[in-house]
């Protein structure tokens, strides 16, 4: 079985001149624009329909459940089946499901039941898409250009989040939240179209026939269990994700209910956050070796910005601190993604990636539900402050602990299961 270091970059032009990479990045940028529209419009729509933070938390919980249930299996599928087809079908399905929301509004059908009805299937298709998407980048660009590719993809995503929230604010005001979700549905169609135009294979050739699903899953678990640095990175990110998962709904509640600011202001704040994310992506591209210590520093930086945001009613100060938050959190996320991919062989990427996601998102349904209850019981300000302080404490502890860990350049401690071991 190949080690990560043995898979070299494909011969080709600089990434900004690489046709296939630009198509992939363009499709993901369109999806990021749609995600920004959805993440801005959906909480506003639910809040407008119900006036309840609890309903916001419940819908977010239902959307997160499929990743917990299907995540590991989706990773095995991404290592077993054609990743391009998985992403295509997921995009087509999400186009139809999300498109049902504006259709319901036009037909006069109650929108809230539709939002509840599509939450789980959209979440399931997201799990399938993410398993394939996150696994295919090393094959698309090569491991030597992985850090650069992740930074460029993050910049593209951030650009979507700059334009998306401001556009969402205008669309929500003009056509309503349901109509804005229709624009999100169109971005999934754009993503599907770009995937069909990519010529390069999105996974490395397999040296043997696929093993049984149970064996594939165990192979991924054993690889993670035997790699101390990878295991620590996954544990850290799972802890951070538990607290950061409800940030969007909490920030929306804080800005709209606590402060009474308009949807347009909310969109501007999210857009400024994305500008900070671009700065964090540029900084991440200049870091030669990803490490847990630098990841922790990025999270602390972002959490300090979030903490200050929770205590201010000044718009200029809010814009300044979300710029800081975006930069720190983007830096941390890119380094985590790059470190995880560099440590994992291509034939295990789907399973390791989705196992990492399941570890990170397994408690997300509980996290967003608790956040919804906290919003009802306290306020957006208090809930955001608790999130920020928790992330600072966890990152400080892990940063100290990380001094005892091996570096990314040290050899893997335990090899993955061989084909013969898995099939016994």
C-alpha positions, 0 to 999 in steps of 0.5 A: 500500500502506498504511503502519502509521500509516495504519491507525487504531484501530476505534471501540469501548469501552475494551479492558477493555469490548471484547467481542471483545478480551475473548474473544480475551484469554480464549482466549489466557489459557486457552492460556497456562494450558495452556502453563504446565501443559505446560511444567511437566509435560512436562519432569517427565514426560520426566525421570521416564520417562528420567532424561535431560536429553538426551531433554528436549533432543531432544523440545524440538528436534523441537517447534521444528523446524517453526517453522524449516521452516514459519514463513515459509510460515505467515506468507504463509498468514496474509496470504493466507487467513482467520486465524480459520480457521487458528487454529481448525484449529490448536487442534482439531489440538492438542487431538487430538494432545496428548490422545493422551498421557493416552489412551496412559497410560490404555490402557497404551501406552508414553508416551515414543514418543507424546511423540516422535511428536506433537512435530513435528505439534504444533510445526507447528500451533503455527507456523500458529497463531502466524502468524495470532494475532500478525498479527491483534491490530492489526486486532482493537484498532487500532494506536493501542491496540496497546501497551495490548493487548499489555500486557493480553494479556501480563498474561493470559498471566502470570496463566495462568503463575501458576496453571498451574505450581502446578496442574501441580505438584498434577496431576503429583503426583495424576494424573501428567505424562500426565494433566496434559497432558490438561488442556493439551489442553482449553485448546486447545478453549477457545481454539477456542470463543472464536475462534468467538464473535469478531465483528470481522474479524481482518485488514484488507480486501485492496486486490488479489488475493493474489500468488503465494506466492514473491512474497509471501515476497519482499515480506516479506523486502524490507520487513525488509531495507529497514527498519534499525530493524526489522532490528536489532530482529529480529537482537537478538531472534534472538540472545537467543532462541538462549540463552533457548530452553532456560531452562525445561528447564535450570531444571527440571533444576537444581531437580529434579536439582541441588537435589532440590526437589519438583515443587510447588516448581518450580511455585511458582518458575514462578508467581512468575516470572509475577508478575514478568512482570505487573509487567513488562507494567504497566511496558511499558504506560507506556512511550510509545515502544518502543526497542531500548535499553529492550529490552536493559535489560529483558533484562539485568535478567532475566538478572541474576536468572537468574544469581543463581538458578543459584548459590543453594540458598536457596528465598527467594532463588530466589523473589526473583530469579525475580520480577526475571527475570520482570519484566525479560524480560516488559518486553523481550518486550512492547516487542519485539512492540509495536515490530515490529507498529507498524513493519509494515503489516497486509498484511505482518504475517503474513510479517514476524512469522513471518520474525522468528520463524524468525530467532529460532527457526531455531537453537532446535533446536540450542540445546536440543540443546546445552543437553541435552548440557551438562546431561548433561556439567556441571549445571543450575547451570553451564548456566543461568549460561552462558545468563545471562552470554551474554544480558547480554553481547549486550544490553550490546553491542546497547544501545550499538549502538542509539544509532546507530539511527533511532527508531520515529517516523522514516519507513520507509527502503524501501517494500515491493514493489508489487503490480506489482513482485511479479507481474513 
